[in-house]
Amino acid sequence: MSRLHSSHFIWTPVPEPNFQPPKNSLTVILKNEPMRGGGSHFHYAEQLYRQGGKTVFVFGASILTQSQFNRLDRKDRVYYRQMTEDPLVYVKGKVSHEEHATLHLGDTWHKVLVNTESKARAARNVRFLD
């Protein structure tokens, strides 16, 4: 099994040969999409599909829920970026990173599993954001 390393996370792409993103008008397959989550350099997936997760708003180390964001003054909202916490992520094709060789996943969708160290009690403030 291949692993994708960054300075804070290990990404493990697990083949899902029977997975296909839904075929509807809301389905978006992203091209050359950065996969975020730790470190200073992103992995770029040739094809990426995201599903689910929780909407959060991020500014520096500050992470707000939708209701917390809604309570902000309008002038303060401009500093926050909308992101998704803990989405399901599927990739196929090439996954590149400037610090290692390109990983070739082919035409099979792979579910991206993220290192679960963030679930440990000692890392309760670590989050996966995308």
LINURSUL-V797249 format. One record per pair of residues at least 12 apart in sequence whose C-alpha atoms are under 10 Angstrom apart, sorted by sequence separation. I is the first residue (numbers start at 1). GAP is how many residues later the second one is. D is the distance in whole Angstrom. If there is no record, write none. Layout:
i->I gap->GAP d->D
i->I gap->GAP d->D
//
This chain:
i->1 gap->12 d->8
i->2 gap->12 d->8
i->32 gap->12 d->5
i->33 gap->12 d->5
i->34 gap->12 d->9
i->54 gap->12 d->9
i->56 gap->12 d->9
i->57 gap->12 d->7
i->92 gap->12 d->8
i->93 gap->12 d->5
i->94 gap->12 d->7
i->116 gap->12 d->10
i->1 gap->13 d->7
i->31 gap->13 d->9
i->32 gap->13 d->5
i->33 gap->13 d->7
i->35 gap->13 d->9
i->56 gap->13 d->8
i->69 gap->13 d->10
i->92 gap->13 d->6
i->93 gap->13 d->5
i->94 gap->13 d->9
i->115 gap->13 d->10
i->1 gap->14 d->9
i->31 gap->14 d->7
i->32 gap->14 d->4
i->33 gap->14 d->7
i->34 gap->14 d->9
i->91 gap->14 d->8
i->92 gap->14 d->6
i->93 gap->14 d->6
i->114 gap->14 d->8
i->30 gap->15 d->8
i->31 gap->15 d->5
i->32 gap->15 d->6
i->33 gap->15 d->6
i->91 gap->15 d->10
i->92 gap->15 d->6
i->93 gap->15 d->8
i->30 gap->16 d->8
i->31 gap->16 d->5
i->32 gap->16 d->8
i->33 gap->16 d->9
i->64 gap->16 d->9
i->66 gap->16 d->9
i->91 gap->16 d->9
i->92 gap->16 d->6
i->93 gap->16 d->8
i->29 gap->17 d->10
i->30 gap->17 d->6
i->31 gap->17 d->7
i->63 gap->17 d->9
i->65 gap->17 d->10
i->91 gap->17 d->8
i->92 gap->17 d->5
i->93 gap->17 d->9
i->29 gap->18 d->6
i->30 gap->18 d->5
i->31 gap->18 d->9
i->59 gap->18 d->9
i->62 gap->18 d->9
i->63 gap->18 d->10
i->64 gap->18 d->10
i->90 gap->18 d->10
i->91 gap->18 d->6
i->92 gap->18 d->6
i->29 gap->19 d->6
i->30 gap->19 d->6
i->58 gap->19 d->10
i->59 gap->19 d->10
i->60 gap->19 d->9
i->63 gap->19 d->10
i->90 gap->19 d->6
i->91 gap->19 d->5
i->92 gap->19 d->9
i->28 gap->20 d->9
i->29 gap->20 d->5
i->30 gap->20 d->9
i->57 gap->20 d->9
i->59 gap->20 d->6
i->60 gap->20 d->8
i->63 gap->20 d->10
i->89 gap->20 d->10
i->90 gap->20 d->5
i->91 gap->20 d->7
i->28 gap->21 d->7
i->29 gap->21 d->8
i->58 gap->21 d->8
i->59 gap->21 d->5
i->60 gap->21 d->10
i->89 gap->21 d->8
i->90 gap->21 d->4
i->91 gap->21 d->7
i->27 gap->22 d->8
i->28 gap->22 d->8
i->57 gap->22 d->9
i->58 gap->22 d->5
i->59 gap->22 d->6
i->63 gap->22 d->10
i->89 gap->22 d->6
i->90 gap->22 d->6
i->27 gap->23 d->9
i->28 gap->23 d->10
i->57 gap->23 d->6
i->58 gap->23 d->5
i->59 gap->23 d->9
i->88 gap->23 d->7
i->89 gap->23 d->6
i->90 gap->23 d->9
i->11 gap->24 d->10
i->27 gap->24 d->9
i->56 gap->24 d->9
i->57 gap->24 d->5
i->58 gap->24 d->6
i->88 gap->24 d->7
i->89 gap->24 d->8
i->56 gap->25 d->8
i->57 gap->25 d->5
i->58 gap->25 d->7
i->87 gap->25 d->10
i->88 gap->25 d->8
i->89 gap->25 d->10
i->11 gap->26 d->10
i->56 gap->26 d->6
i->57 gap->26 d->6
i->58 gap->26 d->10
i->9 gap->27 d->10
i->10 gap->27 d->10
i->21 gap->27 d->10
i->55 gap->27 d->7
i->56 gap->27 d->5
i->57 gap->27 d->8
i->9 gap->28 d->7
i->10 gap->28 d->9
i->21 gap->28 d->7
i->55 gap->28 d->6
i->56 gap->28 d->6
i->57 gap->28 d->10
i->86 gap->28 d->9
i->8 gap->29 d->8
i->9 gap->29 d->6
i->20 gap->29 d->10
i->21 gap->29 d->9
i->54 gap->29 d->8
i->55 gap->29 d->5
i->56 gap->29 d->7
i->6 gap->30 d->10
i->7 gap->30 d->10
i->8 gap->30 d->5
i->9 gap->30 d->8
i->21 gap->30 d->9
i->53 gap->30 d->10
i->54 gap->30 d->5
i->55 gap->30 d->6
i->6 gap->31 d->9
i->7 gap->31 d->6
i->8 gap->31 d->6
i->53 gap->31 d->6
i->54 gap->31 d->5
i->55 gap->31 d->9
i->6 gap->32 d->7
i->7 gap->32 d->5
i->8 gap->32 d->10
i->11 gap->32 d->10
i->52 gap->32 d->8
i->53 gap->32 d->5
i->54 gap->32 d->7
i->55 gap->32 d->9
i->5 gap->33 d->10
i->6 gap->33 d->6
i->7 gap->33 d->8
i->51 gap->33 d->10
i->52 gap->33 d->9
i->53 gap->33 d->5
i->54 gap->33 d->7
i->5 gap->34 d->9
i->6 gap->34 d->8
i->7 gap->34 d->9
i->50 gap->34 d->9
i->52 gap->34 d->8
i->53 gap->34 d->4
i->6 gap->35 d->7
i->51 gap->35 d->9
i->52 gap->35 d->5
i->53 gap->35 d->7
i->6 gap->36 d->8
i->50 gap->36 d->10
i->51 gap->36 d->6
i->52 gap->36 d->6
i->53 gap->36 d->10
i->6 gap->37 d->8
i->50 gap->37 d->6
i->51 gap->37 d->5
i->52 gap->37 d->9
i->5 gap->38 d->9
i->49 gap->38 d->10
i->50 gap->38 d->6
i->51 gap->38 d->6
i->4 gap->39 d->8
i->49 gap->39 d->8
i->50 gap->39 d->5
i->51 gap->39 d->8
i->49 gap->40 d->6
i->50 gap->40 d->6
i->48 gap->41 d->7
i->49 gap->41 d->5
i->50 gap->41 d->9
i->86 gap->41 d->8
i->87 gap->41 d->9
i->89 gap->41 d->10
i->48 gap->42 d->6
i->49 gap->42 d->6
i->85 gap->42 d->7
i->86 gap->42 d->6
i->87 gap->42 d->8
i->47 gap->43 d->8
i->48 gap->43 d->4
i->49 gap->43 d->9
i->85 gap->43 d->6
i->86 gap->43 d->7
i->87 gap->43 d->8
i->47 gap->44 d->6
i->48 gap->44 d->7
i->84 gap->44 d->9
i->85 gap->44 d->5
i->86 gap->44 d->8
i->45 gap->45 d->9
i->46 gap->45 d->8
i->47 gap->45 d->5
i->48 gap->45 d->9
i->84 gap->45 d->6
i->85 gap->45 d->6
i->45 gap->46 d->6
i->46 gap->46 d->7
i->47 gap->46 d->6
i->83 gap->46 d->6
i->84 gap->46 d->5
i->44 gap->47 d->10
i->45 gap->47 d->7
i->46 gap->47 d->5
i->47 gap->47 d->8
i->48 gap->47 d->10
i->82 gap->47 d->10
i->83 gap->47 d->6
i->37 gap->48 d->10
i->45 gap->48 d->7
i->46 gap->48 d->5
i->47 gap->48 d->9
i->82 gap->48 d->9
i->45 gap->49 d->6
i->46 gap->49 d->6
i->44 gap->50 d->8
i->45 gap->50 d->4
i->46 gap->50 d->8
i->44 gap->51 d->5
i->45 gap->51 d->7
i->43 gap->52 d->6
i->44 gap->52 d->5
i->45 gap->52 d->9
i->43 gap->53 d->6
i->44 gap->53 d->6
i->35 gap->54 d->9
i->42 gap->54 d->9
i->43 gap->54 d->5
i->44 gap->54 d->9
i->42 gap->55 d->7
i->43 gap->55 d->8
i->35 gap->56 d->10
i->41 gap->56 d->7
i->42 gap->56 d->8
i->43 gap->56 d->9
i->41 gap->57 d->7
i->42 gap->57 d->10
i->43 gap->57 d->10
i->45 gap->57 d->10
i->33 gap->58 d->10
i->41 gap->58 d->8
i->44 gap->58 d->9
i->45 gap->58 d->9
i->46 gap->58 d->10
i->43 gap->59 d->9
i->46 gap->59 d->10
i->31 gap->60 d->10
i->35 gap->60 d->9
i->45 gap->60 d->10
i->47 gap->60 d->10
i->49 gap->60 d->9
i->29 gap->61 d->10
i->30 gap->61 d->9
i->32 gap->61 d->10
i->34 gap->61 d->9
i->48 gap->61 d->9
i->50 gap->61 d->10
i->29 gap->62 d->9
i->31 gap->62 d->10
i->32 gap->62 d->9
i->33 gap->62 d->9
i->34 gap->62 d->9
i->47 gap->62 d->9
i->48 gap->62 d->9
i->49 gap->62 d->10
i->32 gap->63 d->8
i->34 gap->63 d->10
i->48 gap->63 d->10
i->32 gap->64 d->9
i->48 gap->64 d->10
i->63 gap->64 d->9
i->63 gap->66 d->10
i->21 gap->69 d->9
i->20 gap->70 d->9
i->19 gap->71 d->9
i->58 gap->71 d->9
i->57 gap->72 d->10
i->56 gap->73 d->9
i->16 gap->74 d->9
i->55 gap->74 d->10
i->56 gap->74 d->10
i->15 gap->75 d->9
i->16 gap->75 d->10
i->54 gap->75 d->10
i->55 gap->75 d->10
i->13 gap->76 d->10
i->14 gap->76 d->9
i->15 gap->76 d->9
i->53 gap->76 d->10
i->13 gap->77 d->8
i->14 gap->77 d->10
i->15 gap->77 d->9
i->35 gap->77 d->10
i->37 gap->77 d->9
i->53 gap->77 d->9
i->13 gap->78 d->8
i->13 gap->79 d->9
i->50 gap->80 d->9
i->20 gap->88 d->9
i->21 gap->88 d->9
i->38 gap->88 d->10
i->19 gap->89 d->8
i->20 gap->89 d->7
i->37 gap->89 d->10
i->38 gap->89 d->9
i->15 gap->90 d->9
i->17 gap->90 d->9
i->18 gap->90 d->9
i->19 gap->90 d->6
i->37 gap->90 d->8
i->38 gap->90 d->8
i->4 gap->91 d->9
i->6 gap->91 d->9
i->14 gap->91 d->10
i->17 gap->91 d->6
i->18 gap->91 d->8
i->19 gap->91 d->8
i->37 gap->91 d->5
i->38 gap->91 d->9
i->4 gap->92 d->9
i->5 gap->92 d->9
i->13 gap->92 d->9
i->16 gap->92 d->7
i->17 gap->92 d->6
i->19 gap->92 d->9
i->36 gap->92 d->8
i->37 gap->92 d->6
i->4 gap->93 d->9
i->6 gap->93 d->9
i->15 gap->93 d->7
i->16 gap->93 d->6
i->17 gap->93 d->8
i->36 gap->93 d->7
i->37 gap->93 d->7
i->5 gap->94 d->9
i->6 gap->94 d->10
i->14 gap->94 d->10
i->15 gap->94 d->6
i->16 gap->94 d->5
i->17 gap->94 d->10
i->35 gap->94 d->9
i->36 gap->94 d->5
i->5 gap->95 d->9
i->14 gap->95 d->8
i->15 gap->95 d->4
i->16 gap->95 d->6
i->35 gap->95 d->7
i->4 gap->96 d->9
i->13 gap->96 d->9
i->14 gap->96 d->5
i->15 gap->96 d->6
i->16 gap->96 d->10
i->34 gap->96 d->9
i->13 gap->97 d->5
i->14 gap->97 d->5
i->15 gap->97 d->9
i->4 gap->98 d->10
i->12 gap->98 d->9
i->13 gap->98 d->6
i->14 gap->98 d->6
i->4 gap->99 d->8
i->12 gap->99 d->8
i->13 gap->99 d->5
i->14 gap->99 d->7
i->3 gap->100 d->9
i->11 gap->100 d->10
i->12 gap->100 d->6
i->13 gap->100 d->6
i->2 gap->101 d->8
i->11 gap->101 d->6
i->12 gap->101 d->5
i->13 gap->101 d->9
i->2 gap->102 d->10
i->10 gap->102 d->10
i->11 gap->102 d->6
i->12 gap->102 d->6
i->2 gap->103 d->9
i->10 gap->103 d->8
i->11 gap->103 d->5
i->12 gap->103 d->8
i->10 gap->104 d->6
i->11 gap->104 d->6
i->9 gap->105 d->7
i->10 gap->105 d->5
i->9 gap->106 d->6
i->10 gap->106 d->9
i->8 gap->107 d->9
i->9 gap->107 d->9
i->10 gap->107 d->10
i->4 gap->108 d->10
i->9 gap->108 d->8
i->3 gap->109 d->10
i->8 gap->109 d->10
i->9 gap->109 d->9
i->3 gap->110 d->10
i->4 gap->110 d->10
i->8 gap->110 d->10
i->3 gap->111 d->10
i->9 gap->119 d->9
//
